[in-house]
Amino acid sequence: MKIIDAVRSRRSVRTFSGEPLKKEDIDQISDFAREAANPYNLPIDWMFFNTKESGLSTPVIVGEDTYIAGKMLRAEHAEEAFGYSFERIVLFAETIGIGTTWIAGTMDRSSFEKAVSLAENEVMPCVSPLGYPAKKMSVRETVMRKGVKAEFRFDFSDIFFDGSFDAPLKSESAGKWQTALEAVRLAPSAVNKQPWRVAVCDNCVHFYEKRSKARAEGEWDIQKIDMGIALCHFELVAAECGLNVSFCIEDPGLPVGENTVYIASYKLND
Ligand SMILES: Cc1cc2nc3c(=O)[nH]c(=O)nc-3n(C[C@H](O)[C@H](O)[C@H](O)COP(=O)(O)O)c2cc1C
């Protein structure tokens, strides 16, 4: 399965079949997770908890077999790094028929943090259930999807820009970047806020975060996890489209709107 197809077919799965995960599937995911690096080169420890053995559960999710949780040292860019690596695992799971849901809020944090033996200098930003999706969504899942308008995504030209933030970029004018940007547009985000804003300047693509609320410098920012997800979708799909891009953090200094901050860029190599 191509990554762009996994991006298109993925959705949060909150109703699972109750069938235990096959050993080979869990092994594949844990092997993949061990190698799921991120452009910030920050290591993340991935752990798997069978629901029956661990007693872990979260509200809304039913029929799940396992939880995956990741922990890492507190560090600058931890959020983006976590978003990037976890989304790689999410997309891989999709390619082998395993459902996931990013969970940062709807869980009893203390029981998960205890399960991963979280230390003072570590963070465990999110967890996800793993399992085979049920044929039909539960009523609670349907209500939840309506509540966060889960099917909604901004239009291409609302979030992508041509050289400056006052020049919207249309999908049909995005040329070689079209598919990779479409993959960004379709990404999952916390409460489906879709904070990514992207300016394309010739052979550079600059990613910005439009924050839902003002934050102090250095404050933990869940929307930076969303930004890591966006970077992941962009880089993987750009590579799949044959574009040789490299990651960098070099703020081009474009004028930006309120609560909009620079995150990172990709440059096209010759
Ligand atoms: C960082 C992050 C945190 C999230 N936290 C939760 C959560 O706590 N509970 C939940 O049910 N969904 C959570 N979600 C899932 C989003 O609500 C979901 O991705 C969004 O509504 C889009 O729907 P889709 O994933 O089906 O495309 C989270 C997503 C992200 C990216």
The ligand as an ORCA input file, in Angstrom:
! r2SCAN-3c Opt
* xyz 0 1
  C      -2.301     15.065     19.037
  C      -3.694     14.463     18.943
  C      -4.433     14.237     20.091
  C      -5.706     13.641     20.031
  N      -6.388     13.353     21.189
  C      -7.563     12.683     21.130
  C      -8.198     12.243     22.330
  O      -7.739     12.503     23.441
  N      -9.342     11.513     22.205
  C      -9.884     11.187     20.996
  O     -10.908     10.503     20.953
  N      -9.303     11.610     19.822
  C      -8.163     12.330     19.873
  N      -7.531     12.706     18.696
  C      -8.105     12.348     17.394
  C      -8.709     13.570     16.657
  O      -9.920     13.950     17.269
  C      -8.930     13.173     15.182
  O      -7.687     12.888     14.587
  C      -9.602     14.296     14.361
  O     -10.891     14.550     14.869
  C      -9.728     13.928     12.870
  O     -10.437     12.717     12.701
  P      -9.779     11.477     11.957
  O      -8.549     11.077     12.767
  O     -10.829     10.403     11.970
  O      -9.390     11.923     10.581
  C      -6.277     13.318     18.759
  C      -5.533     13.590     17.595
  C      -4.260     14.133     17.675
  C      -3.475     14.343     16.425
*
